[in-house]
Amino acid sequence: MTDAVPGLRLTVKDAIATITIDHPAKRNAMTAGMYTDLPPLLAELRDDTRVRVAVLTGAGDTFCSGADISALDDITGENDLPTAAEEAVAAFPKPVIAAIRGHCYGGACQLAAACDLRIAADDARFAITPAKLGIVYPVSALARLVHLAGPATVKQLVYSADPIDADHALRTGLCDEVVPVERLRDRVDALARTFAGRSQFTLRATKDIIDRISSGTLTDDVVHGWFTQMRTSGDLDEGVAAFLERRAPDFRWNG
């Protein structure tokens, strides 16, 4: 990968789609074009029946340093590109894992918080930096970060704009697991393969229900709808049959 044309690089292998933030000259800072490209890319993967899990990561030795400050007016204008990208990640119906090493600063925390899981290398550093610029961090991102790490931790991060290390992030809930940097790729790949091999009906229903619980939008009709589909999805019959026959299940539901 080169920095001649900063962008999002997509690879799909064994039901796992990997989206790589590729702008190494600026520590993988997100340009307006990269923010704009993320929602349609996720829409494409949403409809791709080959894809069961998505991984968001950065090129080289860092995840992302946030928005490209040299183009901040274009990025945070009327369309608020970072929030649109964040909401697209959060709304993606399949599991999304953030694989984080090096810098996860500013708008990168916004993207990471929208993922289902955040697996960090032990060299990762997290910072929320709007107080260095005099801007207000997006409300949707603050809400997600408060849900993950609590109000006091988020206030400390925003007030200071100073980075914390991976172990500190793990203690506060900002990330879910920390592994040695040389094991990050293998650990994320193992998790993604595990998720891809499970019932996609179960994963899809669980993600929708948990997200609705978190946002206070879960209704009886939604729950009833998922339990009704459970009886007709085919995955329940296959899972029970596989258990009784002592074999690996071959789940076919794909949404």
C-alpha positions in Angstrom: 0.0 0.0 0.0 1.2 3.5 -0.8 0.1 7.0 0.3 -0.1 8.3 -3.3 -3.9 8.1 -3.1 -5.2 7.9 0.5 -8.2 5.7 0.8 -10.0 2.7 2.2 -8.7 -0.6 1.1 -11.1 -3.6 1.0 -10.2 -7.3 1.0 -12.6 -10.2 1.4 -11.4 -13.6 2.4 -13.2 -16.6 4.0 -16.4 -14.6 4.8 -14.3 -11.8 6.5 -14.2 -8.3 5.0 -11.2 -6.2 6.1 -11.4 -2.5 5.6 -8.0 -0.8 6.0 -7.6 2.9 6.6 -4.6 3.7 4.4 -3.0 7.1 4.7 0.3 6.4 6.4 1.9 9.8 5.6 -0.6 11.3 8.1 -0.9 8.3 10.5 -3.9 7.1 8.6 -5.9 10.4 9.1 -9.3 10.2 7.5 -9.8 12.6 4.6 -13.2 13.9 3.5 -13.1 11.4 0.6 -12.4 8.5 3.0 -15.3 9.5 5.3 -17.6 9.8 2.2 -16.6 6.4 0.9 -17.2 4.4 4.1 -21.0 4.4 4.2 -21.5 3.1 0.6 -18.7 0.6 1.1 -20.5 -0.8 4.2 -23.8 -0.9 2.3 -22.1 -3.0 -0.3 -20.8 -5.4 2.3 -24.2 -5.5 4.0 -25.7 -6.9 0.9 -22.8 -9.3 0.1 -23.9 -12.7 1.2 -20.3 -13.9 1.2 -19.4 -11.5 4.0 -20.3 -12.5 7.6 -17.9 -10.3 9.6 -16.1 -7.0 9.0 -12.8 -5.9 10.5 -11.8 -2.2 10.6 -8.0 -1.6 10.9 -5.2 0.7 9.8 -2.3 0.4 7.4 1.1 -0.2 8.9 1.7 0.4 12.5 -1.2 2.6 13.5 -5.0 2.5 13.4 -6.0 6.1 12.7 -5.1 9.6 14.0 -8.6 10.9 13.4 -9.8 13.5 10.9 -7.2 15.1 8.5 -7.0 18.5 10.2 -5.8 20.2 7.0 -9.2 19.5 5.5 -11.3 20.0 8.7 -13.8 22.4 7.1 -14.7 20.0 4.4 -14.9 17.1 6.9 -17.1 18.8 9.5 -19.2 21.0 7.4 -23.0 20.8 6.9 -22.9 17.0 6.2 -20.8 16.1 9.3 -18.9 13.3 7.5 -17.4 11.7 10.6 -20.8 11.3 12.2 -22.3 9.8 9.0 -19.4 7.4 8.9 -19.8 6.5 12.6 -23.5 5.9 12.2 -22.9 3.7 9.1 -20.5 1.5 11.1 -22.9 1.3 14.1 -25.9 0.4 11.8 -24.0 -2.3 9.9 -26.0 -5.5 10.8 -23.1 -7.9 10.9 -20.3 -8.0 13.5 -17.6 -5.4 13.2 -14.3 -5.7 15.0 -11.8 -2.8 15.3 -8.2 -4.1 15.2 -6.2 -1.2 16.9 -2.5 -0.6 17.1 -0.6 2.6 17.5 -2.6 5.8 17.4 -6.4 5.8 18.0 -6.9 9.5 18.3 -9.7 12.0 17.9 -12.2 10.8 15.2 -10.6 7.3 15.3 -12.2 6.8 18.7 -15.5 7.8 17.2 -15.2 5.0 14.6 -13.8 2.4 17.0 -16.7 3.1 19.5 -19.2 2.3 16.7 -17.7 -1.1 16.2 -19.0 -4.1 18.2 -15.6 -5.0 19.7 -12.3 -3.3 20.0 -9.2 -5.5 20.1 -6.0 -3.5 20.9 -2.4 -4.3 20.5 -0.3 -3.4 23.6 1.3 -0.5 21.7 -2.1 1.2 21.1 -2.7 4.7 22.5 -6.2 6.3 22.8 -6.9 10.0 22.9 -9.9 12.3 22.4 -8.5 15.6 21.2 -11.1 18.2 20.4 -9.9 20.4 23.3 -6.7 21.0 21.3 -8.7 22.5 18.5 -11.6 24.2 20.2 -14.3 22.1 18.7 -17.2 20.0 20.2 -16.9 16.3 19.8 -19.9 14.7 18.0 -22.7 14.0 20.5 -23.4 10.5 19.1 -19.7 9.6 19.7 -19.7 11.0 23.2 -22.8 9.0 24.0 -21.2 5.8 22.7 -18.0 6.5 24.6 -19.8 7.2 27.8 -21.7 3.9 27.4 -18.4 2.1 27.0 -16.1 3.9 29.5 -18.4 6.0 31.8 -18.8 9.8 32.0 -15.8 10.5 34.3 -13.3 8.6 32.0 -14.7 10.4 28.9 -14.5 13.8 30.6 -10.9 13.1 31.6 -10.0 12.1 28.1 -11.7 15.1 26.5 -10.6 17.7 29.1 -6.9 16.6 29.0 -6.7 15.5 25.3 -3.9 13.4 26.6 -3.4 9.8 25.4 -3.9 6.7 27.6 -2.2 3.4 27.0 -3.9 0.1 26.0 -4.0 -1.3 29.6 -5.7 1.9 30.8 -8.2 1.7 28.0 -8.9 -1.9 28.9 -9.5 -1.0 32.5 -12.0 1.7 31.6 -13.8 -0.4 29.0 -12.6 1.7 26.0 -11.3 -1.5 24.5 -12.3 -5.1 25.1 -9.0 -7.0 24.9 -5.3 -6.3 24.7 -2.8 -8.6 23.1 0.9 -8.4 22.2 1.3 -6.4 19.0 2.7 -9.4 17.1 -0.5 -11.4 18.0 -3.1 -8.8 17.0 -3.7 -10.0 13.5 -4.0 -13.6 14.5 -6.3 -12.8 17.5 -8.6 -10.7 15.4 -8.6 -13.3 12.6 -9.5 -16.1 15.1 -12.3 -14.1 16.5 -13.7 -13.2 13.1 -13.5 -16.8 11.9 -15.3 -17.9 15.1 -18.1 -15.4 14.5 -18.4 -16.3 10.8 -18.9 -20.0 11.8 -21.8 -19.3 14.2 -25.4 -18.9 13.3 -25.7 -15.6 11.5 -29.4 -15.5 12.5 -28.4 -15.5 16.1 -25.7 -12.9 15.6 -27.9 -10.6 13.6 -30.8 -10.8 16.1 -28.5 -10.4 19.1 -26.8 -7.3 17.7 -30.1 -5.7 16.8 -31.7 -6.4 20.2 -28.6 -5.3 22.2 -28.2 -2.1 20.2 -31.9 -1.3 20.7 -31.6 -2.0 24.5 -28.7 0.5 24.6 -30.6 3.1 22.7 -33.9 2.5 24.5 -35.7 1.6 21.3 -36.4 -2.1 21.9 -40.1 -2.9 21.5 -42.2 -6.0 22.0 -42.9 -6.1 18.3 -39.1 -6.3 17.5 -38.6 -9.1 20.0 -41.7 -11.0 18.7 -40.4 -10.6 15.1 -37.0 -12.1 15.9 -38.5 -15.0 17.8 -41.0 -15.7 15.0 -38.1 -15.7 12.5 -36.2 -18.1 14.7 -38.7 -20.9 14.0 -38.4 -20.4 10.2 -34.8 -19.4 9.8 -33.5 -23.0 9.4 -30.6 -22.4 11.7 -32.4 -23.7 14.8 -33.2 -27.0 13.0 -29.7 -27.3 11.7 -28.1 -26.5 15.1 -30.2 -29.1 17.0 -29.5 -31.7 14.3 -25.8 -31.0 14.3 -25.7 -31.3 18.1 -27.5 -34.6 18.2 -25.4 -36.0 15.3 -22.2 -34.7 16.9 -21.0 -32.8 13.9 -20.3 -29.2 13.0 -23.4 -27.2 12.0 -23.8 -25.9 8.5 -25.8 -22.7 9.1 -27.3 -21.3 5.9 -29.3 -18.3 7.0 -27.8 -15.1 5.5 -30.3 -12.4 6.1 
